[in-house]
Amino acid sequence: MQRRPLRGIRVLDLTNVLAGPYCSYQLMLFGAEVVKVEVPGSGDLARNLGPDAELNRAGLGASFLAQNAGKKSIELNLKDAAQRALFEDLVRGADVLLENYRAGVLKRLGFGWDRLRQLNGRLVYCAISGFGQSGPLSQAPAYDQIIQGLSGMMSVTGTEDTAPLRVGFPVSDTVGGLMAALSISSALVGRERSGEGCFLDLSMLEASISAMGWVVSNYVISGIPPEPMGRENATAAPSGTFFAADGPLNIAANRQEQFATLCGLVGRPELMTDPRFADREDRKRHRAELNDELNRALRLRSAQEWETELSAAGVPAARILTVPQALRSEQLAHRGFFTEIGFPGEPGRTLRTSGNGVLVDGEPLRPTSAPPRLGEHNDEAAELVRRWRDTGIPSPTRPIPDQVSLSRTERD
């Protein structure tokens, strides 16, 4: 059995759509047991999201399938007294509670941090929201694109003529999920030393601005406002997108020796002695002229040829691929990035799911089961409570009834 660092960690996941489910998917890959607590009858909003209308109608939208393999699903109505009591029992045995409601919603349901801490002093509670639990924007609704715009990210995406542009995937949701997974893992390590849990208040806006790195720090430190650079790398030249005979490729000759090597390999050694391109700052000032000179040479051969030759000589270079081309990469296949698992509720059908790029002791992290159908594990709720109580840190808990069932029949 593969060693997974979070094996034995128990996560109650109340999240929807992407940032939260992406976080708990990472925790699952690292070995945590993740139980999705879903709204009866509808569940995670992502169950109805994706390009395949038939899957959406079945509550298995592609957006849901992508982030929820390896998890369990139970339906709980936190406004119902009996189901609230069951939820409290689950909290008592959990290591992590994850939610991405708008700030304060869980507290208004009676499960603020004070109450959660009473139920389980070792609980790590992570609340993901657009802007955090406090501040003038804390109650504003937020989706990925809203965060992209407010972070400044869109203002530096595209060119002077096309910006602002949305990044082509929900990057703020993804960054928020990754930061949540990092925060939770760190809090679990801290709990081993202190014996106490903690409350993690995660702002997607702040996580996104943090992830923008040099775009932010260059302005904060040097006072230079960033500008949209399109296909170019603002820090160096020649560094950006160039054009071979059959399509585009990226070249990043950021160091002086890489520039010299590039000039030699494309048959333009005289560019090294051209005063317009003598050093890094000269090349940045004359970026357009340098790109024109290099593109004339690069158009004589294919992008694949240039990728092979330049990379072998130590000049970072690679073709620009479509998503389908990227997913067919031999590199991904070699490292076992994708896993074929069973499709929920359809014997014989498979689902292709992604890993996260981490190998543990040489083995990729893979989901161990299909994404759950809504309420698939309702009948296991009582057993979950017992198992979590019996294997967890001893703490006061109320007696567990012999029969606790949330079957679809009783729910309906």
N, C-alpha and C positions, 0 to 999 in steps of 0.2 A: 504493500500500500504506500502510495506517495506521501511523503511528509509535507504537511501544509501548516504554515505557521499559526493560522487562526483556528485550527481544528479544536472543537469543544466550545468555541465562542458562539453564543446564541443571540440572534438579532431579531428584534421585532421591527418590521419595516412597514410603516404607514404611508409610504410615499407613492407619488403618481408620476407618470410620463417619463422624465429622463434624468434630471440631476440626482434625485434620490435613488431611483432604481439602478442607475449606473453605478452609484456608490455601493449599494448593497450587492450588486453583481460582482464588483471587485472583491468585497469581503467574502462572498461565497467562493470565488475562485481560490482565494487564499485559505479556504477550509471552514469558514463560519457556517453555521446552520441558520438559514434565513427564512423567517416565516412572514409572508406578506399578510397584513391585516387589511382586508378590502371591504369597501362599502357593499352591503348585501344587494345583489341584483345587478349591479353595474361594475363595481370594481375599479381597478386602475384605468384612468382615462385612456392610456395608451392601448388598451385592448381594442379600441375602436379607431386606431390611427395606423395609417399605412397605405400603400398604393393598391392593395388588393381588397376590393370591396367585399368579396366573399369572406375573407378572413376577418375583416372588421365586423361583419354581421355575426360571426361566430364567437366574437370576443377574444380573438387571437390575432389581432392586428400585427403586422410585421414589426412595428415599433415596440410592441410589447414582447414579442418572441425574441427580439434581439437582446433584451436586457434582463430577462427573468428566468432563464434556464437555471436548474439546480435549486430553485426555491420552492417553498410550500405556500399554499393559499388557504386562508380561512376567512370567512365573512363575519364581521362583527359590527353591530350597530351600537356605538358608544353612547347613544341616548336611551338604550334599553337597560333596565336595572340588572337583569340576569346576565346579559352579555357584558356589561361594564364590570361585573364581579369576575367574570372569566378573564377579561382583559387584565384586571388587577392581578390575578393569579399568574398570568403570563409575565407581567412586568416583574413580579417578585422573583421569577426564575431567570429573567433575561440578563444578559451582559450589556446589551446595546438597545436603545430605542431610537429609531431614525424616523423623522417626519419632515415633509416640506410643504406644510400648510402655510397660508399667509400668517404673518406674525400674530401670535396670541390666540389662534383658533383652538389649539389643543388645551390651552389654559382655560378658555371659556367652556370647554367640554368637561372641565373638572380635573384635568391632568396637567397642571402646570408643574414646574420643577419642584416646588415645595412638596406637592403631593407625591410626585414620582419618587422623590428622595425618601419620603416616609415609607413608601412601599419597598424600596430597595436602595439602600445606601451605597451599594457598589455599582449602581447603574451608570453607564455612560449614555447621556441623552444628547443627541445631535439634532438640532433644528436648522434645516436649510431654508433660507428665504431669499427673495430678490435683494433686499436691502438690509437684512438683519432685524433683530427683535426690537430695536430702539431707533430713534431719530425721526426726522420729519417725513421721510419716505417709507417708514416701516409698514404702513398700512396700504401702500399703493400696490396695485396688481403688477405682476412682472412676468414676462416671458423672455425667452432667450434673446429675441431681437430687441426688446426694450433695453435689456442690459447691455447688449452690444452697442446700442446707440448712446446710452448714458455714460458708458465707460470711455468713450472716445475711440473705441476700436474701429467703428465704421468710418470715422473721419480719416483714418490712415490706410484704409483698404480701397484699392483702386488707383486711378491716376488723378492728376489735377483736373482732368476733364470728366472723369466718371465717379469719383468719390463724392459722397459717402456710399459705400457698398457694404452689404451684409456679408460676413464671412460665410462660405458656402456650406457649412454644417453648423449645428448648434453648439458652438465652441464654449459659450458661457455656461450652458448647462453641463457640458462635459468637464470643464475646469472646476465648476462648483462640486460636481460629484467626486472628482479626484481629490480635491482639497478636503472634502468631508471624509473620504476613506482614509486619507493621511491623518487627519485630526483624530478620528476614532481609534485608529491603530496606536497613535501616540498616547492617547488617553488610557487605553488598555494597559500599555506598558507602565504608565504612571500609576495606575491603580494597583499594580502588583507591588509597588513600593510603598504606597500610602494606605492601601486598603479601602480607599474611597473613590467613588465615581465622580463625575463632573458634568456640567452643562456646557455644551459647545454651541455657540450662536454663530452660524456661518452665513455671511453675506455674499451672494453671487456677484454683486457689483464689485465689492472689494477684492474677491478672489480673481475676478477677471482683470482688474487693473493691476493687481500683483503679477499676473501671468504675462502682462504686456512688456515686462522687463525693460529693455533699453529704451523703448518708445517713451516710457514714463520717466525713467531715471535721467535720460539725456536732457529732458526739460527741467526736471526738479533740480538737477545738479548744475547744468550749464545754461539753463534759461532759453534753450533753443526749441521753439515749438516744432513738433514733428509734422511732416508733410506726407501725403500719399505718394508712394514711389512706384506703384504698379508692380511691374515684374522685376524691378531693380532692388538691390541691397544697398541701403543708404550708407553702410559702414565702409564699403570698399568698391573698387572697380578694377578690372572687369568682374562683376559679380551680379548675376541675374539671369535672365532668359535670353538665349541666342537662337539662331535659326540655321539648321542644317539643310541638306538637300531635300529631306522628306518630312521635316517637322521640327518642333522646338526641342531644346535641351537646356538644362541649367548648367552653368559653369560658375564656380566660385574660386577664382584665382586671387585670393585675398592677400596672400603674402608675396613679397617681391620675387622670391625664387620661383613661386608658382606662376607669376606673370611671365617671367623669363622663359620658363619651360613651355608655357602655352604659346608664346610668340614663335618659339622654335618649331614646335610641332605643327602649327598651322601654316608654316612657311612664310612667316612675316617677322624675321628677326630684327628688321630695322625699326619696328615699333618700340623696341627697348631703348633706343637712343633718341627717339623723337622727344624733344623737350616738353611737348604737351603731356607726355605720359611717363615722365621721369620717375616720379614717386607716387605714393598713395594719394596724397592730396591733389597733385596735378591730374591724376587719372580721374578722380572724382569730379574735378572742375570741368574736365573735357570728356565726360562719360559718353555723351552722344556720339562724338567723333570717333572715339575708341571703339564703341560698339559697331559703328558702321564699317570700320576697317576689319574688325574680326568677323563680322557676318559675311563679308565678301569672301573670305577664305573658308569659313565653315560651310558655306553652301555648296562646296565642291564634293562633299562626302555625306554619308548618312549619319543620322543622330546616333545609331547604334555603334557605328565605327568610331565616331568621336568619343562616345562614352567609354568604350573599351580602351582606346589608346590613351586618352587623357588620364583616366583613372589609374591605369597601370604606371603612368609616369608621376603620380602623386598630385595631379590636379583634380580636385573634386568636380565631377561632371556626371550627369545622368539625364536620360530622356525624361520628358514630361509625359506621364501616362494618364490615360483615362482611368476611372475607378475600376471598371472591369479588367483592364490590363493589369493594374496594380494588384488586384486580388488573385491573378493567375501567376504571380511572382514565384519563381523557384525558391527564393529566399524564404518566403512565408511557408511554403510547403516543407522545406528542409527543417524548419523549427517547429512544425506542427501547430501553426497558429490557429487553424480551423479544426473543428471537431464535428463529426456527424453523430447526432443523437436522435432518439425517437421523436416523432412529431406527436404532440399531445393528443391523445384519444384516437389516433389512427395507426394501428399496428401495420408495420411494413413501410410506412412513410418516414422519411428522415428529414431532419432539420440541420442546416449548417450553422454553427455558432462560432463566434470568435473568442480567442483568448485575450490576454492583455499584454503580451510581449515579454512576460517574465518567465524564466525557467527556474525551477527550484530543484537543486541537485541534478541539473541537466534535463529535467522533465518539464514540459509546458503544463500550465495550469488549465484544467479543462472542467466544464460543468459535468456533473454526474447524473443528471436527470433532465427530462424535458421541462419547458416552462409549464407551470400549473394551469389547469383550467380553473375558472373562478369557483372558489369554494371546494376545490378538489379534496382538501384535507380537513374539511369541517368535522368529520366523524373522528378525527384523530386529536381534536382539541384537548379533550380531557387527558388523554395519554401524554400529550405534550406537556401539560401542566405537571403531571406526576413525574415525568422523566426529568424535567427541568428542576423540579423541587428536590428530587432525590439525588441528583448529580451536582447540584449547585452548592454555593456557600450557605450553610444553615441560616435561616432567618425566619421570623414569625410569619406564619401564613394560616389562613383559615382552612378548615377541613375541606378536602376535595370530595364532592359527591360521587357516588358510584357511577352514575350515568349523567354525563354532560354531553349533549348532542346538538350539533348545528346542521343537521342534515337538510337537504333541500326541501324535503317534505315538510319538516317542522318550520323551516324558514318561510315557505310559501303559505 
